[in-house]
Amino acid sequence: MGNKLTSLRQQSLRALDFLNFFLADIQGGVGPFLVVFLTASLHWSPARVGLVMTTAGIVGVLAQTPAGAIIDRTRQKRMLVAVAALLLAMCSVAIVLFPTFPVILCSQAFTAIVGAFFGPTIAAISLGLVGRKNLDKQIGRNHSISSVGNVVAALLAGLIGDFIGRAYIFYFVAIMSIAVIVSVLRIRDRDINYIVARGGDDGTKEQPQRSAGAAFSSVLPQAQISNVKALLQDRRVFIFALCAVLFHFANASMLPLVGEVLSKKGSNPSLYMSACIIVAQLVIIPLGIWIGRRASVSKRKPLYSIAFIALPIRGLLYTLNDNPYFLVSVQLLDGVGAGTFGIMQLLVIADLTKGTGRFNVTQGAIGTAVGIGASLSNLVAGYVAKYAGYDAAFLSMAAIALSALVFFWFAMPETKVGRDWQIGEQQA
């Protein structure tokens, strides 16, 4: 009987792997390919492209924290992912069928809303499946598998865009959404510990697993209810949110700007954009595994600083040459910076919310900070590029990245303190 239960649980973990793989194809909607489509196919100006991206970012900001609160309070985490994937597919197809400014603006805004549920829900399902003790390695595994998915998706999207047509990239996203729905529904509901999944445990021992038929009300007494007011009063969360704002203010617009530069160069912009994504993801594949292992035996801050160091260097390098091969090679630093930030963000949030029951709403709050930074990034960079040129835009983002590094190093406290990391070092 024990072997059968272990086998069934492994089925859920394998389904989680497939979910991370296919979700990489759709998590950002059409991602940077939208910029290429709007610039090269619809001939939009950088300012107009920036307006769409900024609007979507603002809507995403407004959606993040409520989405996190919903995820904390519901057992239907698998269904949240499935419904969000279906709605995103509809938005992607609408862009092709009705390529007008109002439709694209609305579709991207709606994509931002449903997209707010993906990351936090997958993190919650992962925490509920493996527990806090194994979260470091599982988050690293999630990111590595997601990066493999990103490589495959970017390669296919680039080939589709260049040899079939850019519009068919959006249909590709819709097809991958179906795969996401199938994968998430193969995760067994009873394998997810919903107390642990919302950060309701204190990390000292695993909470007893509930059956799929257990009433939701029977889970709540064992964990604190999400409390946004208490969240806002946590100084460490506030500082971390400011770090996220500064990092993504500098980071979010860099790849879209590269996409615009490649589009202006004229030759095969979709293929070069695929290469930009692929080289970054190829870095994240081993990086995720390494960070997942290293994070279990060391403090958070030294590992996290890698992301903040790579970002200003990347922004500066973009100004040295506009050769497509050079621009693609610089994207290696995107894998180091954004990859490290994404993995460590979830681990720091898990540290900050241990025993509070606010794991997902805190993810939402940090997601709001990320959205604020990304929205400001696209808006500012778009107008700087329009009136001062692309080099000026990259230098502006590099300067903001440098300020993010300084603020993080001097203001952000260590979140994995005392016995947590000392035990890890002894085990290493």
Residue pairs with C-beta under 8 A, 6 or more apart in sequence:
8 188
8 191
9 129
9 188
9 191
11 186
11 188
12 129
12 186
12 187
12 188
12 191
12 192
13 129
13 130
15 183
15 184
15 186
15 187
16 122
16 125
16 126
16 129
16 142
16 187
17 141
17 145
18 179
18 183
18 186
19 81
19 122
19 180
19 183
19 184
19 187
20 122
20 142
20 145
20 146
20 149
21 145
21 146
21 148
21 149
21 152
21 183
22 149
22 176
22 179
22 180
22 183
23 81
23 85
23 118
23 122
23 146
23 149
23 180
23 183
24 145
24 146
24 147
24 148
24 149
24 150
24 153
25 149
25 150
25 152
25 153
25 172
25 173
25 176
25 179
25 180
26 85
26 88
26 89
26 92
26 173
26 176
26 177
26 180
27 115
27 118
27 119
27 146
28 115
29 88
29 91
29 92
29 108
29 111
29 115
29 173
30 37
30 92
30 95
30 169
30 170
30 173
31 277
32 255
32 256
32 259
32 273
32 276
32 277
33 157
33 161
33 166
33 169
33 270
33 273
34 95
34 108
35 49
35 53
35 256
35 259
35 260
35 263
36 161
36 166
36 259
36 262
36 263
36 269
36 270
36 273
37 95
37 166
37 167
37 169
38 44
38 48
38 49
38 52
38 104
39 46
39 49
39 259
39 260
39 263
39 269
40 166
40 263
40 269
40 270
41 166
41 167
42 99
45 386
46 260
46 382
46 385
46 386
47 382
47 383
47 386
48 101
49 256
49 260
49 382
50 378
50 379
50 381
50 382
50 383
51 105
51 379
51 382
52 101
52 104
52 105
52 108
53 108
53 256
53 375
53 378
53 382
54 375
54 378
54 379
54 382
55 105
55 108
55 109
56 108
56 109
56 111
56 112
57 112
57 252
57 371
57 372
57 374
57 375
57 378
58 371
58 375
59 109
59 110
59 112
59 113
60 112
60 113
60 115
60 116
60 367
60 371
60 374
60 375
61 368
61 371
61 372
61 375
62 368
63 112
63 113
63 116
64 116
64 364
64 365
64 367
64 368
64 370
64 371
65 228
65 361
65 364
65 365
65 367
65 368
66 364
67 116
67 117
67 120
67 364
67 367
68 120
68 226
68 360
68 361
68 362
68 363
68 364
68 365
68 367
69 226
69 228
69 360
69 361
69 364
70 80
70 117
71 77
71 80
71 117
71 120
71 121
71 124
71 198
71 360
71 361
71 363
71 364
72 124
72 198
72 226
72 357
72 358
72 359
72 360
72 361
73 225
73 226
74 80
74 216
75 189
75 194
75 216
75 219
77 121
77 124
77 125
77 128
77 192
77 194
77 197
78 125
78 184
78 185
78 187
78 189
80 117
80 121
81 117
81 118
81 121
81 122
81 125
81 180
81 181
81 184
82 180
82 181
82 184
82 185
83 114
84 114
84 115
84 117
84 118
84 121
85 114
85 177
85 178
85 180
85 181
85 184
86 177
86 181
87 110
87 114
88 111
88 114
88 115
88 173
88 177
89 173
89 174
89 177
89 178
90 174
91 107
91 108
91 110
91 111
91 114
92 107
92 111
92 170
92 171
92 173
92 174
92 177
93 170
93 171
93 174
94 103
94 107
95 103
95 104
95 107
95 170
96 167
96 170
96 171
99 167
112 371
116 364
116 367
119 363
119 367
120 360
120 363
120 364
120 367
121 360
122 142
123 139
123 346
123 359
123 360
123 363
124 197
124 198
124 359
124 360
124 363
125 187
125 192
125 197
126 135
126 138
126 139
126 142
127 135
127 196
127 197
127 199
127 350
127 359
128 192
128 193
128 194
128 196
128 197
129 138
129 187
129 191
129 192
129 193
130 138
131 193
131 196
131 206
132 196
132 201
132 203
132 350
132 354
133 206
135 346
135 347
135 350
136 292
136 293
136 295
136 296
136 347
137 292
137 293
137 296
138 292
139 292
139 343
139 346
139 347
140 288
140 289
140 290
140 291
140 292
140 293
140 295
140 343
141 288
141 289
141 292
142 288
143 284
143 287
143 288
143 291
143 292
143 339
143 342
143 343
144 284
144 285
144 286
144 287
144 288
144 289
144 292
146 284
147 281
147 282
147 284
147 285
147 288
147 335
147 339
148 281
148 285
150 277
150 278
150 281
150 284
151 277
151 278
151 281
151 282
151 285
153 172
153 176
154 273
154 274
154 275
154 277
154 278
154 281
155 274
155 278
156 172
157 169
157 172
157 270
157 274
158 270
158 271
158 272
158 273
158 274
158 275
159 271
159 274
160 168
160 169
160 172
161 168
161 169
161 270
161 271
161 274
162 268
162 270
162 271
166 270
169 270
188 212
189 212
190 209
190 210
190 211
190 212
191 209
193 206
193 207
193 209
193 210
194 210
194 219
195 201
195 207
195 210
195 219
195 222
195 223
196 206
196 207
197 359
197 360
198 223
198 226
198 357
198 358
198 359
198 360
199 223
199 350
199 353
199 354
199 355
199 356
199 357
199 358
199 359
199 360
199 362
200 207
200 222
200 223
200 224
200 355
200 356
200 357
201 207
201 223
201 354
201 355
202 354
202 355
203 354
203 355
203 420
207 222
210 218
210 219
223 357
224 355
224 356
224 357
224 358
225 357
226 357
226 358
226 360
226 361
227 358
228 361
228 365
230 356
230 358
231 237
231 358
231 361
231 362
231 365
232 238
234 352
236 352
236 413
236 415
237 352
237 362
237 365
237 366
239 411
239 412
239 413
240 348
240 349
240 352
240 366
240 412
241 365
241 366
241 368
241 369
242 369
242 407
242 411
243 404
243 407
243 408
243 411
243 412
244 345
244 366
244 369
244 370
244 373
245 369
245 370
245 372
245 373
245 376
246 373
246 400
246 401
246 403
246 404
246 407
246 408
247 307
247 308
247 311
247 341
247 373
247 401
247 404
247 408
248 369
248 370
248 371
248 372
248 373
248 374
248 377
249 373
249 374
249 376
249 377
249 380
249 397
249 400
249 404
250 311
250 312
250 315
250 373
250 377
250 397
250 398
250 400
250 401
250 404
251 311
251 337
251 338
251 341
251 373
251 374
251 377
251 397
251 401
252 373
252 374
252 375
252 377
252 378
253 374
253 377
253 378
253 380
253 381
253 382
253 393
253 397
254 314
254 315
254 318
254 334
254 381
254 394
254 397
255 276
255 277
255 331
255 334
256 378
256 381
257 318
257 381
257 385
257 390
257 393
257 394
257 397
258 273
258 276
258 318
258 327
258 331
259 269
259 273
259 276
260 385
260 390
261 322
261 327
261 390
262 269
262 272
262 273
262 276
262 324
262 327
263 269
265 322
265 324
267 324
272 324
272 327
272 328
275 328
275 331
276 327
276 328
276 331
276 334
277 331
279 328
279 329
279 331
279 332
279 335
280 331
280 332
280 334
280 335
280 338
280 339
281 335
282 335
283 332
283 334
283 335
283 336
283 339
284 335
284 339
287 335
287 336
287 339
287 340
287 343
288 339
288 343
291 303
291 340
291 343
291 344
292 343
294 303
295 303
295 343
295 344
295 347
296 424
296 427
297 421
297 424
297 425
297 427
297 428
298 421
298 424
298 425
299 414
299 416
299 421
300 344
300 347
300 348
300 351
300 414
300 415
300 416
301 412
301 414
301 415
303 340
303 344
304 340
304 341
304 344
304 348
304 408
304 412
305 405
305 408
305 409
306 336
306 337
306 340
307 336
307 337
307 338
307 339
307 340
307 341
307 344
308 337
308 401
308 404
308 405
308 408
308 409
309 405
310 333
310 336
310 337
310 340
311 333
311 337
311 398
311 401
311 404
311 405
312 398
312 399
312 401
312 402
312 405
313 333
314 330
314 333
314 334
314 337
314 398
314 401
315 394
315 395
315 397
315 398
315 401
316 394
316 395
316 398
317 330
317 333
318 327
318 330
318 391
318 394
319 391
319 394
319 395
320 326
321 327
322 390
345 366
346 363
347 416
348 415
349 359
349 362
349 363
349 366
350 359
351 415
351 416
351 420
352 362
352 415
353 359
353 362
377 397
380 396
381 393
381 396
381 397
382 393
384 392
384 393
384 396
385 392
385 393
